[in-house]
């Protein structure tokens, strides 16, 4: 019997290999199988705004990288909360992603008394796609008619005519809204806030003259600035934008020390999404953002591409929530 043990050893080795294969299988399947069907990127605003522009810039690149369609799904409403909540409550399988913003994941936690999702607990950050300055713009025809050519002249007119000017935003609680509220607080002016379901519809209101002023994201405002439909007064970031280097900051032009209200946009997934999927999406997004064509396109629009890791993006979001809480409180803005 001792001489016949060799076949049993071989059988045992085969059995161990089979067991090891089954143990490793779940991870291997997760790594290799996803995605087997189209992936949805929810944009929590209407088409035409910067959130939408950035999502549509990277979606084709991810489609090429993974061999499946990445489809942009616009779900605007409630300052981005509607779309963000849809993703928060979606299956954590990698097939529903969110293009989150400084509003949905930085500001809204302090601005809204009842937020339907937790921006930190209900999501896993994938990567920061881009940082973007806002730009203070006015309907060009209205600016000419009222003799307003810069920030100081705007402040003087707004103080002399409280409530006469309408201020558009992409929705309550967005960075566009809060930038305007911060401006009102720091200048002692009052403008009637008109919230839209996204930057795209708000921009249509601006161009048509329905509303007068807006603190829009630079990429979505750029075509109308270059086309002469909008008069750009200043960028809301702490530094000037490379896309419009001659345009001053609000701090410079309005003599408002410390004024800084920039925006950012990033990909997130529902909490519990497999880490390997998160990492793969982050890596491919970073590759796309660093490709010469995409990088040049975004920089020309005023966006600064990123692509940081999931852990870095998580720390960034935590810092943004802490940063905006006192700003919201100081502005007096609150949405019930």
Secondary structure as UniProt FT lines:
FT   HELIX           2..4
FT   HELIX           5..33
FT   STRAND          39..43
FT   TURN            47..48
FT   HELIX           50..66
FT   STRAND          70..74
FT   HELIX           78..80
FT   HELIX           81..88
FT   STRAND          96..101
FT   HELIX           103..107
FT   HELIX           108..111
FT   TURN            119..121
FT   STRAND          123..132
FT   STRAND          134..139
FT   HELIX           140..146
FT   HELIX           151..160
FT   TURN            161..164
FT   STRAND          166..169
FT   TURN            172..173
FT   HELIX           175..187
FT   STRAND          192..195
FT   HELIX           199..208
FT   STRAND          213..217
FT   HELIX           218..226
FT   TURN            227..228
FT   STRAND          230..235
FT   HELIX           242..244
FT   TURN            245..246
FT   HELIX           250..254
FT   TURN            257..258
FT   STRAND          263..270
FT   TURN            271..272
FT   HELIX           275..289
FT   HELIX           292..301
FT   STRAND          303..305
FT   HELIX           310..331
//
